Structures are given as C-alpha cells and as structure tokens.
C-alpha cells in the first residue's frame, strides 16, 4: 500500500502506471461509492495495466486533464467561478440579531456552487437544488462508511440517503441536458437503499 500526501507526487505517480497505479482504486471507487452497474465496471476495468491506452477510463482521464490545462477551456471555467464569486461577495447576508453565521457551511456551499457553475452552467447546475448539495456533502462525510458496502442504511444513513439525492439530481441534469440520451442504471437492489 502506498500513502501519497503531496499533489505533486500524486501527479508523478499517476504518470508512471507501470510502477504505481491508482487504476484499481478508480474501479473500486466506482463500485463502492458510485454504485456503478456491472457493465460500467467492466468498461472501467478494461486494460487495467494501461498498456493499450484507448479505453473509457483512460480517455476520460485525458479529457479531464485537457480541460484543466492552461488555455481557453480553463480560462472560461475560471471566469465563471470569478463571476459567481463577485455575485456572492456583493450579496448581503441577513443574520438575525444574536445569531451566528455558519461560516464553514456558507463558504463550502459558495465554493461548491462557484466551481460547479463552471462545469454545469449556472442555469441548470444540479447543485442549485439544496438536496443535491447537501447529499453530496453527506456522501463526503460518510465516505469511508459507504465504502464498506455493509448495510449502508444502518452504517451511514445520512450518506446513503444523500447519495440517492445526489444521483437523482445528476440523473435529472443529464436527462434534461442537450448532451443527448443518457441512460442511468443502478446495480440491482440499490434503488431500495433510501427506503
């Protein structure tokens, strides 16, 4: 097992998949946290040693890296984040007399909206729905317990329900978007997870 705590080292390790590979982690993350169906896991598991270089997982990583490289796409994302930041800083926050402001939650939600507006667009951003936003953060809080895949309703009830709200918001976003047909499916039995 490797423990890497530096972003620079993570990038260096990621560039040397024959020596150190995080690919199995990506597949397990999809299986345990995102509850990917069997076909999705099969696609993500193709070419685990990364010798071919042209599969769903590697092409997704390339697209993500291209989007974050200096240039037009990154500039547009930064501009959207900055516009959202200015709007947030210009807004007045009403705090009732004698009450405190939950600063961490306020900043967390602002940063989440600012960054996701850049990804999904300000008009259709699924994180504008408070259930999606709070669901995302509930998954974050219960991440390790959800990863156990052991009675998530009992072990991580908030994260389990939050995950379903997050999935519903993302499903709605992709079904309503201009991307085209979006097929979303859970592994058998997961839909009952929130009941």
N, C-alpha and C positions, 0 to 999 in steps of 0.2 A: 504494500500500500504506500502511495506517495501522498505527502501533505505539502501543498504548494500554497504559499501565502502572499506571493507577490504577483501583481498583474503582469509585470514584465516576464516573470518566469513562466506563468501560465501560457502566455503567447509563445514563448520559446519552446515549451513542451508540446504545445499544440502543433507546432511546425515540424516536429520530429515524431510522427506517429509510429514509426518502426521501433523507436526507442521507448517512448512513453505515449500512451494513447488514452484519451478520455472518451473514446467512442463507446465502449461498453457502458459507461456512466450515462451517456445520452440516451441509449436504448432503454436502460433501466429507469431513467427519469420519465421517459415517455410511458413506460409500462406502469410504473407505480404512482406517479403524480398526475399525469395527464390521462391515465386510463385508456391508452391507445388500444384499438382493436387489433386482432391477430394480423390482419393484412397490413396495417400500419407498422407493426413491429417487424413483420417480415421485410418490408421495404427499408426500414431503418437498419435492419441487421445485415443487409446486403453488403458484401465486401468489407467486413469488419477490420481486416488488416490494412484497408485503404490502399490496395495495390492497383485497382482499376482506375479509380479517380472520377468516375462518372456515374454516381448513384444519387438517389434522392437526398440523403444526408449530406454528402459532400457538396452537391450543387446548392443546397440550402445554405450551407456554411459560406460558400463562395459568394452567394448573393448578399448575405448579411455583411460580410467583410467589404464587398464593393460599396454597399450603401453607407458604410461608416468611414470610407476613405475620404480624404480631403477632395473637395470638388462640388459640383452642382447639387447632388442629392443631399450631402451633409449640410451644405450651406442653407438649403431650403428647410431642412429639419431644424437647424439652429435658429433660423429666422422665425419659424413658427413658435418655438419654445420661448424666444425673446418676446414676441408679441403677447403671448399668454402671460409671461412674467410681468410685463408692463401693465396689462389689464388687472392682474391680481394686485400689484402694488398700488395701483390707482384706486382700487375699490376700498370703500370704508367698511370696517368690521364693527358691527354693533355688539358691544359687550355690556350686558346688564350690570347695573351698579352692584358692587360686592362680589361679582362672579369672576372667575379666572378664564383665560383663554387656553384651550388645549393646544399649545403651540406645536408640539410634535405632530399630532394628528393633522393640524391645519397645514403645516409645511409638507407633510407626507402626501396629503391629498393634492396640494397645489403642484408639487413636483411630478406626481403621477399624471395629473391632467395635462400639465405643460408638455411632458415628454410623449404622452400617448396622442395628444392632439397632432403632434408632428408625424405620428405613424398612421393614425386612422382618419385624420381630418377632424376639424373642430365641430362640424355639423353632425357627424354620425359616430363620434367617438363612443364606444360602448362603456367607457369609464365615466361618462356623464350620468349613467344610471348608478345611484348610490349602492344598490345591491351588488352590482358587478364590482365596484370599487372596494366595498367592504369585504366581499367574497374573496377577492384577490389577496387582500391583506390577511384574511383569516387563514387562507392556504399558506401564506408565508409564515404565519405564527405557528401553525400546526404541521409544518413541512415534514419534520422528522417522524412524527407520529403517523402521518398519512403514508409515508414511505414504508412503514411496517406492513401495510396492507393487511392488517389484522383487526377486524371489526371496526372500521373507521367511524361508524356512528357512535360507538362507545368510547373509543380511544381518543378520537379527535372530532367531537360533534360539530364544533363551530367550523373547523376546516373542511369537514365533509360537506356540510350544507353550503359553505362558502364556495367550494369547488363547483357545486352544481349551479349556483347563481352565476359564477364566472363563466362556466361552459355555456349556459343559456344565453348570456349576453354576447359571447363571441359567436355562437351559432347564429343568433339573430343578425349580428353585424354582417357576417359573411353571406347569409341568405339574402339580405336586403341590399348588398353592395352590387356594384357593376362588374365585379370580378368574374361573374358567370355562375354556373351551377356549383353549389357547394354541398357535398354530401358529408354529413356528420354522423358518426355512429359510435356508440359505446360498446364496450365489451359486455357480453351477456350478464344481466343481473345488476348492472351498475345504476340503471335508472331508479331502482328502488332505494338507492343509497340515501336519499334525503328523507325518506318516509320514517 
